[in-house]
């Protein structure tokens, strides 16, 4: 460990002992960035370089931001127009001069770059003392997001790798597209300067394995890498992981040996009575709740569902949908599969034309390994019901019971600010989010949720949960995703408390919107000392709309999300001891 890192940790410890708030975003230069393909946490990071529009014919760079925490150098970049895939199909190059010395490394526009990384080729070169050495993503602990197409990206590179000759303290960087009429940032010679201060950016608060409420229902989604659980050498790793998670429902993907799995899970939890669905292709759902019905959902058999008897626990039965879509660069097949799924779900909800009877407002969750490594339209189709091939699969239709989009749940590792769910250190592909959880927030309250990565856990956490350091790495190349359905009505930011006669937030228009939407309120009883805020998926206030008193009647507010990132937001109105929230989608 470097002396500067030890110094920063000592400083942070003193702040904690003295009870002094540690406001790294205001007192110091570092920031708590989570690499998950969301960008709200970049809002407090200053723009390091703003590039003009129309100076690149293909990729036209816009804003560059640079910051750090205790482990990583973070870089954010966006584009004025267009969407791109970071791990494939581009000629984006990153050059980092890690010692702020133009005389060392590869000469490039006035800097001496020790690191030259080519995103589209998923490889790079280390330049040192006149030598050139090929490097891969794992050599620099490269983490990127999102894994799908986007007009903005975030990346993390280890501050303590051999490429930088130890700890990086200051340097310069250049990002360019290598093609005709290409764009380079900065336009000036010398790169974009950055420095890493002596501040200690606090590590994330660990997410405990325990349910927030003891009656929460826990769902585990897990790609087990072929027949993983039944293989003797990997089975002990799976056993420790699944016992530590202690799920009520298990949705497995890439598991073909269906006839053995129910007995194995039953042996791990002998006090419970487990039931299993039929195995559809390589998909299976196991549950502590009785299985009412199960079925295949699409022609490729890459999506199935199971209806579980949770009437006593939830007041409704619970529908679990489980998918394993086509892999890798097969964008066309994945889009066909999500289009077909959206049409099946639309017809099932609207006309009851499904594989078995389904009551209106049945809570549902859609989990699985969706292999979303290409066009983001596939995510939009599942989340919003936006069917691409309408001539074949019919009209768009919002998938939730309240005729809105469903939630695409973003979770992080329990002890790391990372959101990836797939990782293979020997692969040229960076870790990414391939495993998704979509759910109906019209019928389900979210409890605790997280990604399990034993490599990033402290020895104390491992021991407490009966885990070993290499469990997730040895079990599968995918990480387990855990999602609790909260039965406590106060647990969800989307839950409405109190009497509905007080006031109502009407549907905002338009929704989705870009960048302005109108929020309408109906106030039946005057509000005293109330407020309305815009909050993000993590419950953070991102904009304050109003505070004070409101008389009875109709009121409208306009919210401008111009400087906010695409994503799901909530308008939250509070007054007279009551809270109301309404989901809105900013789609740029």
C-alpha positions, -999 to 999 in steps of 0.1 A, spaced: 0 0 0 14 34 -9 23 61 17 -3 85 2 -31 59 4 -22 52 40 -22 89 47 -56 93 31 -71 64 51 -57 79 84 -73 113 76 -106 96 68 -104 76 101 -98 108 121 -128 124 105 -149 94 116 -135 94 152 -141 131 156 -176 128 142 -169 154 115 -189 150 83 -167 139 55 -181 158 24 -157 146 -2 -177 162 -30 -174 197 -15 -142 196 6 -120 176 -17 -116 167 -53 -124 130 -53 -159 116 -58 -179 85 -50 -186 72 -85 -204 39 -92 -196 23 -125 -231 10 -134 -241 28 -166 -260 55 -147 -246 91 -145 -264 110 -117 -233 106 -95 -213 126 -121 -235 157 -117 -213 171 -89 -181 166 -110 -169 196 -129 -164 194 -166 -127 191 -173 -131 199 -210 -161 209 -231 -156 202 -268 -175 222 -294 -202 207 -316 -198 196 -353 -160 193 -351 -163 155 -356 -181 140 -386 -187 106 -370 -183 107 -332 -186 143 -320 -173 144 -285 -189 168 -260 -180 168 -222 -151 152 -205 -150 147 -167 -122 132 -146 -122 123 -109 -111 95 -86 -116 75 -54 -93 54 -33 -89 28 -60 -97 41 -94 -92 70 -118 -127 77 -133 -133 92 -168 -166 103 -182 -172 113 -218 -203 121 -238 -212 129 -274 -233 157 -290 -250 133 -313 -253 96 -320 -250 65 -299 -221 41 -298 -211 7 -283 -179 11 -263 -165 -25 -264 -170 -31 -301 -176 -14 -335 -157 18 -328 -122 34 -332 -121 52 -299 -86 56 -285 -76 67 -250 -41 80 -242 -29 86 -206 3 103 -197 6 90 -162 37 109 -150 29 143 -166 61 141 -186 59 145 -224 94 130 -227 83 95 -216 59 71 -232 43 74 -267 44 109 -281 8 120 -289 -3 157 -294 22 170 -268 19 143 -242 40 112 -235 14 84 -230 23 54 -210 -11 39 -217 -27 37 -252 -61 19 -251 -82 10 -281 -118 5 -270 -131 -12 -302 -103 -37 -302 -105 -43 -264 -67 -41 -260 -40 -16 -254 -3 -9 -253 20 -1 -224 48 22 -235 78 22 -211 115 30 -218 111 26 -255 94 -8 -251 58 -16 -262 39 -43 -243 4 -55 -252 -20 -53 -224 -56 -64 -217 -85 -51 -197 -75 -71 -166 -40 -56 -166 -54 -22 -158 -86 -33 -140 -107 -16 -167 -144 -12 -158 -169 5 -181 -206 13 -184 -230 9 -199 -226 -23 -218 -252 -13 -243 -252 16 -268 -252 51 -254 -243 87 -260 -223 88 -227 -199 65 -210 -180 61 -177 -148 42 -172 -126 33 -143 -89 24 -144 -69 12 -114 -46 39 -99 -21 12 -89 -12 -9 -119 22 -15 -135 13 5 -165 15 36 -144 47 25 -126 29 24 -93 5 50 -80 -7 76 -105 -6 111 -90 -11 135 -120 -11 133 -157 -28 142 -190 -52 123 -212 -64 125 -248 -95 108 -263 -99 105 -300 -117 87 -328 -93 73 -354 -111 77 -387 -116 102 -414 -129 136 -402 -125 123 -367 -127 143 -334 -100 146 -308 -103 160 -273 -87 183 -264 -83 203 -296 -52 219 -282 -18 202 -277 -9 189 -242 -39 168 -233 -64 173 -205 -46 177 -172 -57 159 -141 -43 154 -106 -52 132 -77 -53 149 -44 -45 138 -8 -82 135 2 -96 101 12 -128 93 -7 -149 71 17 -155 35 7 -192 26 2 -213 16 31 -215 -22 29 -249 -37 20 -258 -63 45 -271 -97 34 -300 -96 59 -334 -87 46 -346 -52 56 -377 -68 70 -379 -104 81 -410 -111 60 -395 -98 27 -396 -123 -1 -361 -128 -16 -355 -136 -53 -321 -149 -66 -313 -147 -103 -282 -166 -113 -266 -179 -145 -248 -210 -133 -225 -215 -164 -238 -247 -180 -245 -274 -154 -226 -256 -127 -245 -265 -96 -244 -303 -103 -207 -303 -111 -188 -317 -80 -159 -292 -82 -181 -262 -84 -210 -273 -62 -194 -264 -28 -190 -228 -41 -226 -226 -52 -238 -241 -19 -220 -215 2 -233 -187 -20 -269 -198 -21 -270 -206 16 -256 -172 24 -282 -155 2 -310 -177 16 -335 -170 -12 -372 -178 -13 -372 -180 -51 -344 -190 -74 -344 -183 -111 -315 -201 -129 -302 -196 -164 -279 -218 -185 -288 -248 -163 -298 -279 -184 -297 -307 -158 -332 -300 -145 -339 -335 -130 -312 -331 -103 -314 -295 -93 -346 -297 -71 -331 -324 -49 -299 -305 -45 -316 -273 -34 -339 -293 -11 -309 -309 5 -294 -274 12 -326 -262 29 -340 -294 44 -365 -275 67 -384 -261 37 -405 -277 10 -391 -266 -24 -409 -270 -57 -394 -265 -92 -409 -256 -125 -403 -276 -156 -370 -267 -173 -376 -247 -205 -344 -249 -226 -320 -239 -199 -343 -220 -176 -358 -231 -143 -376 -215 -113 -374 -231 -78 -395 -218 -50 -403 -222 -13 -439 -213 -24 -462 -238 -42 -460 -237 -79 -494 -230 -95 -485 -230 -131 -455 -226 -155 -451 -221 -192 -429 -212 -221 -435 -176 -234 -417 -172 -267 -410 -194 -297 -373 -197 -291 -380 -210 -255 -356 -183 -242 -383 -169 -219 -405 -188 -194 -427 -180 -165 -439 -195 -132 -469 -185 -112 -463 -190 -74 -488 -192 -46 -479 -161 -25 -515 -153 -16 -509 -155 21 -477 -135 20 -486 -108 -6 -524 -109 -10 -517 -119 -46 -499 -147 -64 -465 -138 -78 -455 -142 -115 -417 -148 -121 -405 -145 -156 -370 -159 -164 -351 -152 -196 -318 -162 -213 -316 -143 -246 -292 -149 -275 -256 -142 -268 -229 -119 -279 -232 -100 -312 -266 -115 -322 -285 -82 -319 -311 -92 -344 -321 -123 -326 -323 -106 -292 -345 -78 -306 -368 -104 -322 -370 -122 -288 -378 -90 -268 -403 -79 -294 -421 -112 -293 -420 -112 -255 -435 -77 -254 -463 -87 -277 -471 -119 -257 -472 -99 -224 -494 -72 -240 -519 -97 -253 -519 -116 -220 -525 -84 -200 -551 -69 -223 -572 -99 -234 -562 -127 -212 -546 -144 -242 -517 -161 -224 -505 -195 -215 -527 -197 -184 -552 -175 -166 -537 -144 -149 -556 -121 -125 -553 -84 -132 -527 -66 -111 -507 -98 -105 -473 -87 -92 -445 -97 -117 -408 -97 -119 -387 -104 -150 -352 -116 -143 -324 -134 -162 -293 -132 -183 -305 -110 -211 -271 -107 -228 -277 -70 -235 -243 -62 -251 -255 -43 -281 -283 -19 -290 -301 -3 -260 -334 -6 -279 -337 -41 -265 -337 -27 -229 -362 -1 -240 -385 -27 -255 -387 -47 -223 -388 -17 -200 -412 5 -219 -431 -19 -243 -416 -1 -273 -418 -29 -300 -394 -23 -329 -410 -47 -354 -446 -35 -351 -455 -50 -385 -449 -85 -371 -456 -81 -334 -482 -53 -332 -485 -20 -314 -464 -7 -285 -480 -11 -251 -466 -1 -217 -459 -32 -197 -470 -23 -162 -506 -26 -148 -508 12 -145 -499 16 -181 -464 29 -175 -429 15 -179 -416 -11 -155 -384 -6 -134 -350 -16 -147 -333 -22 -113 -297 -10 -109 -278 -28 -81 -243 -25 -69 -219 -50 -53 -223 -52 -16 -189 -37 -8 -178 -21 -41 -191 8 -63 -195 -15 -93 -227 -27 -111 -213 -54 -134 -229 -89 -132 -205 -107 -156 -168 -109 -153 -141 -131 -169 -106 -119 -163 -91 -140 -191 -115 -124 -216 -109 -93 -237 -144 -81 -228 -147 -58 -198 -170 -68 -170 -205 -57 -178 -242 -57 -168 -257 -87 -186 -281 -99 -158 -312 -77 -153 -341 -74 -130 -372 -57 -143 -403 -54 -120 -437 -39 -117 -435 -9 -93 -473 -6 -96 -476 -38 -76 -443 -44 -59 -423 -24 -33 -386 -28 -35 -366 -39 -5 -329 -46 -4 -311 -55 -36 -274 -62 -45 -249 -81 -65 -228 -107 -47 -190 -106 -55 -169 -124 -29 -137 -111 -45 -146 -76 -32 -157 -86 3 -138 -81 35 -126 -111 54 -151 -102 82 -180 -103 58 -169 -135 42 -166 -152 76 -199 -138 88 -218 -153 59 -198 -186 56 -182 -176 23 -148 -180 8 -129 -153 -11 -130 -171 -45 -166 -185 -43 -182 -163 -70 -152 -165 -93 -151 -203 -91 -188 -209 -93 -196 -190 -125 -186 -161 -148 -219 -144 -138 -226 -130 -103 -257 -136 -83 -283 -108 -84 -305 -105 -53 -338 -87 -50 -361 -85 -20 -398 -77 -24 -405 -55 6 -438 -62 24 -434 -31 45 -455 -4 28 -430 23 39 -400 8 22 -406 20 -13 -401 55 -26 -429 48 -50 -454 39 -22 -483 61 -15 -491 67 21 -522 81 37 -557 88 24 -560 93 -13 -585 120 -8 -558 145 3 -541 151 -30 -531 133 -62 -502 135 -86 -516 131 -121 -497 115 -150 -470 138 -162 -470 147 -199 -452 138 -219 -438 106 -204 -412 96 -215 -400 132 -220 -369 151 -232 -361 174 -216 -393 191 -202 -424 175 -187 -455 190 -170 -465 175 -136 -502 181 -127 -516 180 -91 -551 178 -78 -553 192 -43 -585 183 -24 -575 196 10 -552 227 13 -515 218 19 -496 235 47 -458 236 47 -456 211 19 -429 205 -7 -423 188 -40 -390 173 -51 -376 153 -79 -358 122 -67 -337 96 -85 -338 58 -83 -316 59 -52 -339 82 -34 -316 112 -37 -332 147 -43 -319 159 -76 -342 190 -79 -363 210 -55 -395 221 -72 -416 239 -46 -422 244 -9 -449 263 10 -487 262 9 -511 251 -18 -548 258 -20 -574 233 -31 -577 229 -69 -554 220 -98 -518 230 -101 -491 223 -126 -453 224 -125 -428 220 -153 -396 201 -147 -366 206 -170 -342 176 -170 -318 192 -195 -288 188 -173 -298 154 -159 -289 120 -172 -314 97 -189 -332 75 -164 -362 70 -141 -371 98 -117 -399 104 -93 -419 135 -85 -425 134 -47 -451 156 -32 -453 159 6 -478 177 27 -502 173 57 -481 143 68 -487 124 35 -464 116 6 -472 108 -30 -447 98 -57 -451 95 -95 -427 78 -118 -413 97 -148 -389 86 -176 -363 111 -190 -352 96 -223 -326 115 -242 
